[in-house]
Amino acid sequence: MAYTPEVNQVFSGALRRLAWALDQPMTRTLNDVIFHAASVVDRERVCSNCRDDSVCEICLFGKEEGECYVDQERRVGPSGVSEMLRQMPVS
């Protein structure tokens, strides 16, 4: 990856607490958070505004044979974050 964004203390702390709740490393939790976000946003909007078409075949939003990567991964099972959000009571 050419660019690694820095996460401020507030969001780093939130990520750490999510990781503790899921009993998994922060890196996997961050992947789960991004995966969950990718599964709920408008993929067409993301793709139509993308500025890098060199990695569509591995992009969470890219389509391969009519099915995006997220759809393919859903067959394996929900991410930790998605599962945790499903189990949380709605207030």
N, CA, C and O atoms as a DFTB+ gen file, in Angstrom:
364 C
 N C O
     1  1       0.844      -1.173       0.000
     2  2       0.000       0.000       0.000
     3  2       0.893       1.241       0.000
     4  3       1.806       1.359       0.817
     5  1       0.627       2.139      -0.899
     6  2       1.456       3.327      -1.037
     7  2       1.165       4.362       0.036
     8  3       2.057       5.128       0.402
     9  1      -0.051       4.407       0.546
    10  2      -0.437       5.433       1.509
    11  2      -1.068       4.763       2.720
    12  3      -2.040       4.020       2.583
    13  1      -0.531       5.018       3.890
    14  2      -1.083       4.479       5.119
    15  2      -1.614       5.631       5.954
    16  3      -0.832       6.392       6.524
    17  1      -2.933       5.770       6.034
    18  2      -3.488       6.882       6.819
    19  2      -3.265       6.678       8.305
    20  3      -3.285       5.553       8.804
    21  1      -3.055       7.769       8.993
    22  2      -2.909       7.701      10.443
    23  2      -4.286       7.857      11.077
    24  3      -5.118       8.627      10.598
    25  1      -4.513       7.128      12.146
    26  2      -5.781       7.179      12.862
    27  2      -5.549       7.963      14.143
    28  3      -4.603       7.692      14.883
    29  1      -6.424       8.946      14.405
    30  2      -6.214       9.744      15.618
    31  2      -6.547       8.938      16.861
    32  3      -7.071       7.828      16.772
    33  1      -6.239       9.504      18.021
    34  2      -6.343       8.793      19.295
    35  2      -7.774       8.338      19.591
    36  3      -7.976       7.247      20.125
    37  1      -8.753       9.151      19.254
    38  2     -10.149       8.807      19.532
    39  2     -10.564       7.562      18.747
    40  3     -11.148       6.635      19.308
    41  1     -10.257       7.546      17.437
    42  2     -10.661       6.418      16.604
    43  2      -9.802       5.186      16.858
    44  3     -10.276       4.056      16.740
    45  1      -8.548       5.406      17.204
    46  2      -7.693       4.277      17.572
    47  2      -8.216       3.612      18.838
    48  3      -8.228       2.385      18.941
    49  1      -8.646       4.419      19.799
    50  2      -9.220       3.884      21.029
    51  2     -10.518       3.128      20.771
    52  3     -10.758       2.076      21.363
    53  1     -11.352       3.665      19.886
    54  2     -12.608       2.983      19.544
    55  2     -12.314       1.645      18.869
    56  3     -12.964       0.640      19.159
    57  1     -11.337       1.638      17.973
    58  2     -10.954       0.396      17.300
    59  2     -10.440      -0.626      18.309
    60  3     -10.769      -1.809      18.221
    61  1      -9.640      -0.176      19.259
    62  2      -9.108      -1.064      20.293
    63  2     -10.248      -1.687      21.106
    64  3     -10.230      -2.883      21.398
    65  1     -11.233      -0.868      21.466
    66  2     -12.349      -1.380      22.262
    67  2     -13.216      -2.354      21.467
    68  3     -13.700      -3.345      22.015
    69  1     -13.410      -2.078      20.194
    70  2     -14.124      -3.037      19.333
    71  2     -13.358      -4.356      19.265
    72  3     -13.950      -5.433      19.337
    73  1     -12.041      -4.259      19.128
    74  2     -11.207      -5.471      19.058
    75  2     -11.319      -6.276      20.346
    76  3     -11.412      -7.503      20.310
    77  1     -11.311      -5.594      21.474
    78  2     -11.473      -6.306      22.742
    79  2     -12.838      -6.997      22.793
    80  3     -12.943      -8.150      23.212
    81  1     -13.876      -6.283      22.364
    82  2     -15.232      -6.848      22.395
    83  2     -15.340      -8.080      21.502
    84  3     -16.079      -9.017      21.808
    85  1     -14.603      -8.071      20.405
    86  2     -14.635      -9.195      19.468
    87  2     -13.577     -10.244      19.783
    88  3     -13.552     -11.313      19.173
    89  1     -12.705      -9.935      20.735
    90  2     -11.614     -10.834      21.120
    91  2     -10.758     -11.212      19.908
    92  3     -10.495     -12.383      19.637
    93  1     -10.340     -10.173      19.201
    94  2      -9.487     -10.383      18.036
    95  2      -8.531      -9.201      17.894
    96  3      -8.744      -8.164      18.523
    97  1      -7.483      -9.337      17.082
    98  2      -6.517      -8.251      16.909
    99  2      -7.149      -7.011      16.252
   100  3      -8.137      -7.104      15.524
   101  1      -6.551      -5.867      16.533
   102  2      -7.047      -4.616      15.950
   103  2      -6.999      -4.643      14.426
   104  3      -7.889      -4.095      13.777
   105  1      -5.986      -5.265      13.848
   106  2      -5.883      -5.286      12.384
   107  2      -7.061      -6.042      11.771
   108  3      -7.623      -5.608      10.765
   109  1      -7.431      -7.158      12.367
   110  2      -8.577      -7.908      11.842
   111  2      -9.864      -7.118      12.059
   112  3     -10.745      -7.110      11.200
   113  1      -9.971      -6.455      13.210
   114  2     -11.157      -5.649      13.501
   115  2     -11.291      -4.508      12.510
   116  3     -12.392      -4.216      12.043
   117  1     -10.174      -3.856      12.182
   118  2     -10.222      -2.783      11.194
   119  2     -10.697      -3.330       9.850
   120  3     -11.509      -2.698       9.174
   121  1     -10.200      -4.489       9.464
   122  2     -10.667      -5.117       8.220
   123  2     -12.161      -5.391       8.292
   124  3     -12.879      -5.164       7.318
   125  1     -12.642      -5.879       9.440
   126  2     -14.071      -6.157       9.606
   127  2     -14.906      -4.889       9.499
   128  3     -15.976      -4.895       8.891
   129  1     -14.414      -3.792      10.095
   130  2     -15.133      -2.515      10.033
   131  2     -15.244      -2.051       8.583
   132  3     -16.317      -1.646       8.136
   133  1     -14.145      -2.111       7.858
   134  2     -14.164      -1.698       6.450
   135  2     -15.050      -2.626       5.638
   136  3     -15.802      -2.165       4.779
   137  1     -14.974      -3.922       5.895
   138  2     -15.810      -4.896       5.197
   139  2     -17.283      -4.602       5.456
   140  3     -18.097      -4.631       4.533
   141  1     -17.624      -4.319       6.710
   142  2     -19.018      -4.003       7.034
   143  2     -19.463      -2.733       6.307
   144  3     -20.544      -2.696       5.719
   145  1     -18.634      -1.704       6.348
   146  2     -18.982      -0.461       5.646
   147  2     -19.188      -0.728       4.156
   148  3     -20.122      -0.200       3.550
   149  1     -18.321      -1.542       3.571
   150  2     -18.438      -1.861       2.144
   151  2     -19.711      -2.622       1.832
   152  3     -20.224      -2.547       0.715
   153  1     -20.220      -3.351       2.806
   154  2     -21.422      -4.135       2.558
   155  2     -22.699      -3.312       2.667
   156  3     -23.758      -3.769       2.239
   157  1     -22.623      -2.107       3.231
   158  2     -23.836      -1.307       3.411
   159  2     -23.878      -0.030       2.574
   160  3     -24.935       0.593       2.469
   161  1     -22.769       0.370       1.984
   162  2     -22.772       1.591       1.170
   163  2     -23.203       1.286      -0.256
   164  3     -23.261       0.126      -0.664
   165  1     -23.501       2.324      -1.002
   166  2     -23.889       2.204      -2.402
   167  2     -22.647       1.919      -3.248
   168  3     -21.863       2.824      -3.533
   169  1     -22.473       0.652      -3.647
   170  2     -21.278       0.252      -4.412
   171  2     -21.191       0.972      -5.746
   172  3     -20.100       1.327      -6.192
   173  1     -22.333       1.190      -6.385
   174  2     -22.317       1.875      -7.681
   175  2     -21.744       3.285      -7.536
   176  3     -20.987       3.744      -8.391
   177  1     -22.104       3.960      -6.465
   178  2     -21.586       5.315      -6.217
   179  2     -20.080       5.280      -5.998
   180  3     -19.344       6.118      -6.519
   181  1     -19.629       4.291      -5.214
   182  2     -18.191       4.170      -4.956
   183  2     -17.453       3.889      -6.260
   184  3     -16.465       4.556      -6.571
   185  1     -17.921       2.914      -7.018
   186  2     -17.247       2.544      -8.264
   187  2     -17.259       3.683      -9.278
   188  3     -16.268       3.915      -9.969
   189  1     -18.376       4.390      -9.364
   190  2     -18.462       5.459     -10.365
   191  2     -17.561       6.639     -10.027
   192  3     -17.233       7.440     -10.902
   193  1     -17.158       6.752      -8.763
   194  2     -16.260       7.838      -8.363
   195  2     -14.826       7.373      -8.129
   196  3     -13.977       8.167      -7.725
   197  1     -14.552       6.099      -8.379
   198  2     -13.224       5.540      -8.150
   199  2     -12.208       6.150      -9.124
   200  3     -12.530       6.442     -10.276
   201  1     -10.991       6.332      -8.643
   202  2      -9.915       6.893      -9.472
   203  2      -8.815       5.878      -9.740
   204  3      -7.748       6.237     -10.237
   205  1      -9.067       4.605      -9.413
   206  2      -8.062       3.571      -9.630
   207  2      -8.746       2.288     -10.088
   208  3      -9.275       1.534      -9.272
   209  1      -8.733       2.048     -11.380
   210  2      -9.383       0.844     -11.903
   211  2      -8.396      -0.301     -12.111
   212  3      -8.683      -1.248     -12.843
   213  1      -7.243      -0.212     -11.471
   214  2      -6.215      -1.238     -11.677
   215  2      -6.397      -2.467     -10.783
   216  3      -5.737      -3.483     -11.002
   217  1      -7.275      -2.395      -9.783
   218  2      -7.422      -3.514      -8.847
   219  2      -8.878      -3.927      -8.660
   220  3      -9.240      -4.435      -7.598
   221  1      -9.705      -3.723      -9.654
   222  2     -11.133      -4.039      -9.528
   223  2     -11.374      -5.489      -9.125
   224  3     -12.318      -5.778      -8.390
   225  1     -10.535      -6.399      -9.597
   226  2     -10.762      -7.818      -9.314
   227  2     -10.566      -8.173      -7.850
   228  3     -11.040      -9.223      -7.417
   229  1      -9.882      -7.336      -7.069
   230  2      -9.729      -7.611      -5.643
   231  2     -10.369      -6.533      -4.767
   232  3     -10.296      -6.604      -3.540
   233  1     -10.984      -5.554      -5.387
   234  2     -11.622      -4.458      -4.649
   235  2     -12.912      -4.946      -3.999
   236  3     -13.646      -5.738      -4.591
   237  1     -13.188      -4.480      -2.792
   238  2     -14.439      -4.841      -2.115
   239  2     -15.656      -4.382      -2.912
   240  3     -16.734      -4.965      -2.793
   241  1     -15.489      -3.349      -3.716
   242  2     -16.612      -2.799      -4.460
   243  2     -16.641      -3.254      -5.909
   244  3     -17.660      -3.114      -6.584
   245  1     -15.526      -3.800      -6.394
   246  2     -15.441      -4.217      -7.785
   247  2     -16.312      -5.414      -8.073
   248  3     -16.619      -6.209      -7.185
   249  1     -16.703      -5.532      -9.312
   250  2     -17.557      -6.648      -9.698
   251  2     -16.779      -7.613     -10.567
   252  3     -16.022      -7.215     -11.452
   253  1     -16.978      -8.870     -10.298
   254  2     -16.358      -9.915     -11.097
   255  2     -17.453     -10.912     -11.435
   256  3     -18.054     -11.509     -10.542
   257  1     -17.710     -11.090     -12.708
   258  2     -18.765     -11.983     -13.170
   259  2     -20.106     -11.635     -12.542
   260  3     -20.863     -12.521     -12.143
   261  1     -20.400     -10.325     -12.454
   262  2     -21.686      -9.874     -11.965
   263  2     -21.872      -9.914     -10.457
   264  3     -22.950      -9.586      -9.962
   265  1     -20.869     -10.299      -9.738
   266  2     -20.988     -10.372      -8.284
   267  2     -19.799      -9.660      -7.656
   268  3     -18.656      -9.912      -8.039
   269  1     -20.050      -8.781      -6.702
   270  2     -18.942      -8.063      -6.092
   271  2     -18.250      -8.933      -5.057
   272  3     -18.792      -9.947      -4.620
   273  1     -17.074      -8.536      -4.678
   274  2     -16.254      -9.274      -3.716
   275  2     -16.984      -9.463      -2.388
   276  3     -16.922     -10.537      -1.790
   277  1     -17.677      -8.416      -1.928
   278  2     -18.405      -8.508      -0.665
   279  2     -19.460      -9.602      -0.749
   280  3     -19.615     -10.380       0.193
   281  1     -20.190      -9.676      -1.863
   282  2     -21.201     -10.718      -2.023
   283  2     -20.571     -12.102      -1.974
   284  3     -21.136     -13.024      -1.387
   285  1     -19.412     -12.249      -2.583
   286  2     -18.727     -13.539      -2.573
   287  2     -18.320     -13.905      -1.146
   288  3     -18.457     -15.060      -0.743
   289  1     -17.824     -12.939      -0.382
   290  2     -17.385     -13.192       0.985
   291  2     -18.555     -13.474       1.917
   292  3     -18.391     -14.188       2.907
   293  1     -19.720     -12.933       1.624
   294  2     -20.887     -13.162       2.483
   295  2     -21.228     -14.637       2.567
   296  3     -21.786     -15.092       3.566
   297  1     -20.897     -15.387       1.526
   298  2     -21.168     -16.816       1.545
   299  2     -20.354     -17.521       2.627
   300  3     -20.765     -18.562       3.140
   301  1     -19.200     -16.952       2.974
   302  2     -18.346     -17.535       4.000
   303  2     -18.927     -17.271       5.381
   304  3     -18.812     -18.113       6.272
   305  1     -19.538     -16.133       5.563
   306  2     -20.126     -15.781       6.853
   307  2     -19.885     -14.321       7.164
   308  3     -19.018     -13.695       6.554
   309  1     -20.640     -13.762       8.107
   310  2     -20.511     -12.341       8.427
   311  2     -19.204     -12.034       9.137
   312  3     -18.629     -12.886       9.814
   313  1     -18.746     -10.803       8.970
   314  2     -17.550     -10.372       9.688
   315  2     -17.897     -10.214      11.165
   316  3     -19.071     -10.163      11.531
   317  1     -16.883     -10.139      11.998
   318  2     -17.104      -9.981      13.432
   319  2     -17.906      -8.738      13.756
   320  3     -18.789      -8.777      14.613
   321  1     -17.615      -7.643      13.090
   322  2     -18.325      -6.391      13.349
   323  2     -19.786      -6.521      12.919
   324  3     -20.688      -6.127      13.659
   325  1     -20.021      -7.069      11.734
   326  2     -21.395      -7.236      11.254
   327  2     -22.197      -8.103      12.213
   328  3     -23.344      -7.791      12.529
   329  1     -21.600      -9.176      12.667
   330  2     -22.276     -10.072      13.597
   331  2     -22.548      -9.369      14.925
   332  3     -23.631      -9.518      15.491
   333  1     -21.581      -8.608      15.424
   334  2     -21.762      -7.895      16.682
   335  2     -22.892      -6.867      16.566
   336  3     -23.697      -6.719      17.485
   337  1     -22.949      -6.160      15.435
   338  2     -24.004      -5.168      15.240
   339  2     -25.371      -5.833      15.175
   340  3     -26.353      -5.280      15.670
   341  1     -25.444      -7.013      14.573
   342  2     -26.707      -7.749      14.502
   343  2     -27.197      -8.160      15.888
   344  3     -28.402      -8.215      16.131
   345  1     -26.272      -8.445      16.790
   346  2     -26.645      -8.930      18.119
   347  2     -26.928      -7.818      19.113
   348  3     -27.470      -8.077      20.187
   349  1     -26.570      -6.580      18.775
   350  2     -26.771      -5.474      19.705
   351  2     -28.239      -5.066      19.736
   352  3     -28.889      -5.002      18.693
   353  1     -28.762      -4.790      20.927
   354  2     -30.160      -4.323      21.009
   355  2     -30.276      -2.919      20.442
   356  3     -29.364      -2.102      20.569
   357  1     -31.401      -2.654      19.820
   358  2     -31.660      -1.319      19.271
   359  2     -32.327      -0.499      20.351
   360  3     -33.299      -0.937      20.966
   361  1     -31.795       0.709      20.583
   362  2     -32.373       1.542      21.646
   363  2     -33.413       2.484      21.106
   364  3     -33.999       3.257      21.863
